[in-house]
Amino acid sequence: MDWLEHRIPPPLVAIVSGVLMWLAVRPIAPLGGRLWLALLVVLAGAAVCLAGVASFRRARTTVNPLKPESASALVISGIYRHTRNPMYLGFAIILLGWCVLLGSAWAVLGVAGFVLYIGRFQIRPEERALRELFGAEFDAFCSRVRRWV
């Protein structure tokens, strides 16, 4: 299954996960206060994603997750002091907000599927490429900062 590594853009994986969650549980309960809570969670996830993008832009390195070998800098500042993968973490938080809106605990399986897929087919290959590019500096970063949170 290595052929899946770096093949599907992570935003597309998140969208497909969200659609599958909706198809699996289709909300039937009235929204009530869930709408506002879901909106807050989604906005928090978007902020985490954008903080990651902003850190990459400041470092003038690529944001393209399908080409980690083209990174020109190892980003370890900003939100990267707290998580090695803020963009993927942000997508997972957005999907959690979608769970809240859907009103089904079963929808959390979609978030878990997203995290497992991204971990195996995106993060692990990215880490291999970054280790080749930045060596001991990347290893030191990994020892200080957790993959997710």
C-alpha positions in Angstrom: 0.0 0.0 0.0 3.0 2.3 -0.2 1.7 3.6 -3.5 -0.8 5.6 -1.5 1.9 7.6 0.2 1.7 11.3 -0.8 -1.0 10.6 -3.4 -4.1 12.2 -2.1 -4.0 15.8 -0.9 -4.8 15.9 2.9 -7.6 18.5 2.4 -9.3 16.0 0.0 -8.9 13.2 2.6 -10.6 15.5 5.2 -13.5 16.3 2.8 -14.0 12.6 1.9 -13.9 11.8 5.6 -16.6 14.4 6.3 -18.8 13.2 3.5 -18.5 9.6 4.7 -19.4 10.7 8.2 -22.5 12.5 6.9 -23.5 9.5 4.8 -23.0 7.1 7.7 -25.0 9.1 10.3 -27.2 11.7 8.6 -28.3 14.1 11.3 -31.8 13.5 12.5 -31.9 15.3 15.8 -32.7 19.0 16.0 -29.6 21.2 16.0 -30.4 23.2 19.2 -27.2 24.6 20.7 -25.0 22.2 18.7 -24.7 24.6 15.8 -22.8 27.2 17.9 -20.6 24.7 19.6 -19.8 23.1 16.2 -19.0 26.5 14.7 -16.6 27.2 17.6 -14.8 23.9 17.2 -14.6 24.3 13.4 -13.2 27.9 13.8 -10.6 26.6 16.3 -9.6 23.9 13.8 -9.3 26.5 11.0 -7.2 28.7 13.3 -4.8 25.8 14.0 -4.5 25.1 10.2 -3.9 28.7 9.4 -1.3 29.1 12.1 0.6 26.2 10.5 0.4 27.8 7.0 1.5 31.1 8.4 4.6 29.6 10.0 5.5 27.9 6.7 5.0 31.2 4.8 7.2 33.1 7.3 9.9 30.4 6.8 9.5 30.7 3.0 9.2 26.9 2.6 6.7 24.8 0.7 3.2 24.1 2.0 2.7 21.4 -0.6 2.2 18.2 1.5 2.7 16.0 -1.6 6.3 17.2 -2.0 8.0 17.2 1.4 11.4 16.6 -0.2 11.2 20.2 -1.6 11.2 21.7 1.9 13.8 24.5 2.2 13.5 25.0 5.9 12.6 23.0 9.0 9.8 25.0 10.7 10.1 24.7 14.5 8.6 28.1 15.6 5.1 29.4 16.1 2.6 26.6 16.5 5.3 24.1 15.6 6.6 24.5 19.2 3.4 22.6 20.3 2.6 20.2 17.4 4.6 18.8 14.5 1.5 18.7 12.3 -0.8 21.6 13.0 -2.5 21.5 9.6 -3.5 17.9 10.0 -4.4 18.5 13.6 -6.6 21.4 12.4 -8.4 19.2 9.9 -9.0 16.7 12.6 -10.5 19.4 14.9 -12.7 20.6 12.0 -13.9 17.1 11.6 -14.7 17.0 15.3 -16.8 20.1 14.9 -18.6 18.3 12.0 -19.2 15.4 14.5 -20.8 17.9 16.9 -23.0 19.3 14.1 -24.0 15.8 13.0 -24.9 14.9 16.6 -23.7 11.4 16.5 -20.9 9.8 18.5 -20.5 7.3 15.7 -19.2 10.1 13.5 -16.0 10.1 15.6 -15.1 7.0 13.6 -14.6 9.3 10.6 -12.1 11.5 12.6 -10.3 8.3 13.7 -10.2 7.1 10.1 -8.8 10.5 9.0 -6.1 10.4 11.7 -5.1 6.9 10.9 -4.9 7.5 7.1 -3.0 10.8 7.4 -0.6 9.2 10.0 0.2 6.2 7.7 0.2 7.7 4.2 1.1 11.3 4.8 2.9 11.9 8.1 5.2 8.9 8.2 6.5 9.5 4.6 6.9 13.2 5.3 8.9 12.4 8.4 11.2 10.1 6.4 11.8 12.9 3.8 12.4 15.5 6.5 14.8 13.2 8.3 16.8 12.8 5.1 16.8 16.6 4.6 17.5 17.8 8.1 19.0 14.8 9.9 19.8 15.4 13.6 18.0 18.8 13.6 14.7 17.0 12.7 15.4 14.2 15.2 15.9 16.8 18.0 12.6 18.5 16.9 10.8 15.2 17.1 12.1 14.6 20.6 10.8 18.0 21.8 7.5 18.2 20.0 4.8 15.6 19.8 3.3 14.5 16.4 -0.3 15.6 17.2 -0.6 17.3 20.6 
